[in-house]
Amino acid sequence: MTTQSALQSYAEPGPLTTAEPGTAAVLTGLPSTLPDLIVAVQGLLIHEPGSAQSATGHLRMTHQILAHLLAADPRPLIEARPPAQRLAGCCRHFTLLAVAVLRAHGIPARARCGFARYFVPGLHGDHWVVEYWNAATSRWILADAQLGPVLCAALGVSFEPNDVPREQFAVAGDAWIRCRKGELDPSRCGLEGEGQSGWWWIAGNLIRDVAALAKMEMLPWDVWGAMPGPDEPINDVLADDLDQLAAITADPDTAAESRALYDNGRFRVPVRVYNFLRRTDEPVIEIT
């Protein structure tokens, strides 16, 4: 069961979803209701295959995203930018901005890291979505801020992006459990391409999901702590720990309880992390 203290925590900004002092109105100027919020976010960001190679693709903090957007176009963010002036990012940036806006409006929300079934047939593709609390129905709902009408039509998506069915998106813990039971092939969890799927990828996403539940929404290629590398076996001790984390995080009503285990030094986000794509150690919180 989701506690009131957990809801209160997720209704407040975290280190990466905080606007700079005096600029909170920038976030509250965006819609607090879905699907209006999804439309607004899509008018500000653009997903590009090469976004991970651009400077903006590596931004970790909401206030950095806002600064880039307003520097390129000082109009209120409710006004959609032309595609050329949208910030290039990945699914995590769409998710982060949507979560930041919902929290700025006092609505419990969190980022979830896992695997979507609706991008490539037969593949549980690496992906991030929003999980927000619907007070009217007293339940956590998944929303994909990246899914616009054109993309939905191209993919044949029939569900509403503001209410993604759980069978269409597996949070990392659910994917881990299903693979352990033999119900899901770990080689089909990740991305297409050699070495971009498997147990190590699922384990990394599970640890990133636990961090996101602790309000540390990291980049998909940030690496730290117990995350195994592509060629590293997962030993029994780590597997047991991941079993425990998966059991807690797979259920949205108990997911917040993982925050107690997050303080384990192997899972907690350190001051600096390894950016796998840039091959560099980088600070998580950048002081400007």
C-alpha positions in Angstrom: 0.0 0.0 0.0 1.3 3.5 -0.9 1.6 5.6 2.3 0.7 9.2 2.6 4.4 10.0 3.5 5.5 8.4 0.2 2.9 10.4 -1.7 4.0 13.6 0.0 7.7 12.8 -0.9 6.9 12.2 -4.6 4.9 15.4 -4.7 8.0 17.4 -3.9 11.0 18.1 -6.2 14.2 16.0 -5.9 17.8 17.0 -6.6 17.4 16.6 -10.4 13.8 17.9 -10.8 14.2 21.2 -9.0 14.0 24.5 -10.9 16.5 27.2 -10.0 15.4 29.7 -7.2 12.8 32.1 -8.6 12.0 30.0 -11.7 9.4 27.6 -10.2 6.8 29.5 -12.2 8.4 28.2 -15.4 7.3 24.7 -14.4 3.9 25.6 -13.0 3.2 27.4 -16.2 2.9 24.0 -17.9 -0.2 21.9 -17.6 -0.7 19.7 -14.5 -3.2 17.4 -16.3 -2.5 14.6 -18.7 -2.6 14.4 -21.7 -2.1 18.1 -21.9 1.2 17.8 -20.1 2.4 15.2 -22.6 1.5 17.5 -25.5 3.4 20.4 -23.9 6.5 18.3 -23.2 6.6 17.1 -26.8 6.5 20.8 -27.9 9.8 21.4 -26.1 11.8 18.2 -26.6 12.7 16.1 -29.5 13.9 12.5 -29.6 16.7 12.0 -32.0 18.7 8.7 -32.6 21.9 10.6 -32.1 20.8 12.7 -29.1 23.1 10.8 -26.8 26.0 12.3 -28.8 24.7 15.9 -28.4 25.6 18.1 -25.4 21.9 18.3 -24.4 21.6 14.6 -24.4 23.8 14.4 -21.3 22.0 17.0 -19.2 21.0 15.5 -15.9 19.2 18.4 -14.2 15.8 20.0 -14.9 17.1 23.5 -14.4 19.7 22.9 -17.1 17.0 21.7 -19.6 15.0 24.8 -18.8 18.0 27.1 -19.2 18.7 25.6 -22.7 15.1 25.9 -23.8 14.7 29.5 -22.7 18.1 30.6 -24.1 17.0 29.3 -27.5 13.5 30.8 -27.2 12.5 33.1 -24.3 8.7 32.6 -24.9 6.7 30.8 -22.1 7.3 27.1 -22.3 3.6 26.5 -22.9 4.2 27.7 -26.4 5.5 24.8 -28.6 8.9 25.3 -30.2 9.6 24.5 -33.9 11.4 21.1 -34.1 14.7 22.8 -34.8 14.5 24.7 -31.5 13.5 21.8 -29.4 16.0 20.2 -27.0 17.4 17.0 -28.2 17.2 14.2 -25.6 16.2 10.7 -24.9 13.1 9.1 -23.3 14.6 9.9 -19.9 14.5 13.7 -20.6 10.9 13.5 -21.6 10.2 11.6 -18.4 12.3 13.9 -16.2 10.6 17.1 -17.4 7.1 15.7 -17.1 7.9 14.5 -13.5 9.3 17.9 -12.6 6.2 19.6 -13.8 3.9 17.3 -11.9 5.9 17.7 -8.7 5.9 21.5 -9.2 2.1 21.3 -9.2 2.2 19.1 -6.0 1.2 15.9 -7.8 3.0 12.7 -6.8 5.1 11.5 -9.7 8.2 9.5 -10.3 10.3 8.2 -13.2 10.4 4.5 -13.9 13.1 2.7 -15.8 12.3 -0.5 -17.6 11.3 -2.0 -20.9 8.6 -1.1 -23.4 7.0 -3.7 -25.7 5.6 -1.2 -28.2 8.7 0.0 -30.1 10.1 -3.1 -31.8 8.1 -6.4 -32.2 9.4 -9.1 -30.0 11.8 -6.8 -28.1 11.4 -5.4 -24.6 13.1 -2.1 -25.4 15.1 0.0 -23.0 12.8 2.9 -22.0 11.7 5.4 -19.3 8.2 6.5 -18.5 6.3 8.6 -15.9 4.4 7.0 -13.0 1.9 9.4 -11.5 -0.6 9.2 -8.7 -4.2 9.5 -9.8 -6.0 10.7 -6.7 -9.5 10.0 -8.2 -8.8 6.3 -8.6 -6.1 6.0 -5.8 -3.6 4.2 -8.1 -0.3 4.7 -9.8 -0.6 5.1 -13.6 2.1 4.9 -16.2 2.4 7.6 -18.9 4.8 7.9 -21.8 5.6 11.5 -22.5 7.4 10.6 -25.7 4.4 9.0 -27.4 2.9 11.6 -29.8 0.1 11.0 -32.3 2.5 10.5 -35.2 4.6 8.0 -33.3 1.6 6.2 -32.0 0.3 5.8 -35.6 3.6 4.6 -36.9 3.9 2.0 -34.1 0.3 1.0 -34.2 -0.2 2.0 -30.5 -3.8 1.8 -29.6 -3.7 2.7 -25.9 -3.6 6.3 -24.6 -0.1 7.5 -23.8 -1.3 8.9 -20.4 -2.4 5.4 -19.3 0.1 2.9 -20.5 -1.0 -0.7 -19.7 1.3 -2.5 -17.4 1.6 -5.4 -19.9 3.0 -2.9 -22.4 5.7 -1.6 -20.1 7.6 -3.7 -17.7 9.4 -1.8 -14.9 12.9 -3.3 -14.5 12.0 -5.3 -11.4 9.1 -7.0 -13.2 11.4 -7.8 -16.2 14.0 -9.3 -13.8 11.4 -11.5 -12.0 10.0 -12.7 -15.3 13.4 -13.6 -16.6 14.3 -15.4 -13.4 11.1 -17.5 -13.8 11.9 -18.3 -17.4 8.9 -16.3 -18.7 11.0 -13.7 -20.6 14.2 -14.1 -22.6 16.8 -11.7 -21.1 18.5 -11.4 -24.5 15.3 -9.7 -25.7 15.5 -7.0 -23.0 17.6 -3.9 -23.9 18.3 -2.6 -27.4 18.9 -4.1 -30.7 22.5 -4.8 -31.4 25.3 -7.0 -30.1 26.0 -6.7 -26.4 23.1 -4.3 -25.8 20.7 -6.7 -23.9 20.8 -9.4 -21.4 21.1 -9.9 -17.6 23.6 -7.1 -17.1 21.3 -4.6 -18.9 18.3 -5.6 -16.8 20.4 -5.4 -13.6 21.6 -2.0 -14.5 18.1 -0.8 -15.3 16.8 -2.2 -12.0 19.4 -0.2 -10.0 18.6 2.9 -12.1 14.9 2.3 -11.3 15.7 2.1 -7.6 17.6 5.3 -7.8 14.7 7.0 -9.6 12.4 5.8 -6.9 14.7 7.6 -4.5 14.3 10.7 -6.7 17.6 10.4 -8.4 16.6 10.1 -12.1 19.9 9.3 -13.8 20.9 9.1 -17.4 20.3 5.7 -19.0 24.1 5.3 -19.5 25.2 6.4 -16.1 27.0 3.6 -14.3 27.9 3.2 -10.6 28.1 0.8 -7.7 26.9 -2.7 -8.2 26.0 -2.4 -11.9 27.6 -5.2 -13.8 29.5 -4.7 -17.1 28.6 -6.4 -20.3 31.0 -9.3 -19.7 30.6 -9.5 -15.9 28.7 -12.5 -14.4 26.2 -11.6 -11.7 27.2 -13.5 -8.6 24.8 -15.1 -6.2 25.0 -12.3 -3.6 24.1 -9.6 -6.1 21.4 -11.8 -7.6 19.8 -12.2 -4.2 19.9 -8.5 -3.6 18.4 -7.8 -7.0 15.7 -10.4 -6.3 14.8 -8.4 -3.2 14.8 -5.1 -5.0 12.7 -6.6 -7.9 10.1 -8.0 -5.6 9.6 -4.6 -4.0 9.7 -2.4 -7.1 7.6 -4.5 -9.5 4.5 -3.5 -7.5 3.8 0.2 -7.7 2.2 0.1 -4.3 5.3 -1.2 -2.6 7.9 0.4 -4.9 8.6 3.3 -2.5 9.8 0.8 0.1 12.9 0.3 -2.0 14.2 3.6 -0.7 15.3 1.9 2.5 17.5 -0.5 0.5 18.8 2.4 -1.8 21.0 3.6 1.0 23.1 0.4 0.5 26.4 1.8 -0.8 26.3 -0.4 -3.8 23.0 1.1 -5.1 23.1 4.7 -3.9 24.1 7.2 -6.5 27.6 8.6 -5.6 28.8 12.2 -6.1 30.3 11.2 -9.4 29.2 8.5 -11.8 30.7 6.9 -14.9 29.2 8.1 -18.2 29.4 5.0 -20.3 29.0 6.8 -23.6 31.5 9.5 -22.9 33.8 7.2 -21.1 34.3 9.7 -18.3 33.6 10.2 -14.6 31.2 13.1 -14.2 29.6 15.0 -11.3 25.9 14.2 -10.8 25.0 17.6 -9.4 26.7 20.4 -11.4 27.1 23.7 -9.6 26.6 26.7 -11.9 
